[in-house]
Amino acid sequence: MPDAIRKAMCSCRKVVLVCAGEPRRVYACACMECQRCTGTAFSYRAIYPDTAVVEQKGETKSWRRQGSSGAWLEQHFCADCGSVVFMRAEALKDAISVSAGCFEDQDFPPPQKLHWHERKHRWLCLEGVNEAG
């Protein structure tokens, strides 16, 4: 669906991010920081080029941390409800990583890779997903 338009929203619906086209990549991550950030066993995100973001509304706040590689990662969340809507990373040049659950799309593509699989909860099994380091 090259003309797909998807709208990601925070829990209170004040932050809206509209993306055009299909994501470049969809992934899950079980690193400890993603577990803390999401409050669950892994994050589920989609990478879009910056040019795919056709609209952004609402006030976000952000915080930056250093990843295990030494590069920075920056979480952007709603200033009101705290939902993490997207993330930017030093290693992600000209791209944005959007929290897939914010799209409210049951047909959203599944993750192709699970990063930090060695940190995953023992019960976690993502069928058909490659476990990447």
Stockholm file with secondary structure:
# STOCKHOLM 1.0

chainA/1-133         MPDAIRKAMCSCRKVVLVCAGEPRRVYACACMECQRCTGTAFSYRAIYPDTAVVEQKGETKSWRRQGSSGAWLEQHFCADCGSVVFMRAEALKDAISVSAGCFEDQDFPPPQKLHWHERKHRWLCLEGVNEAG
#=GR chainA/1-133 SS CTTCEEEEECTTSCCEEEEESCCSEEEEECSHHHHHHHTSSCEEEEEEEGGGEEEEESCEEEEEEECTTSCEEEEEEETTTCCEEEEEETTSTTEEEEEGGGGCCTTSCCCSEEETGGGSCTTCCCTTCEEEC
#=GC SS_cons         CTTCEEEEECTTSCCEEEEESCCSEEEEECSHHHHHHHTSSCEEEEEEEGGGEEEEESCEEEEEEECTTSCEEEEEEETTTCCEEEEEETTSTTEEEEEGGGGCCTTSCCCSEEETGGGSCTTCCCTTCEEEC
//
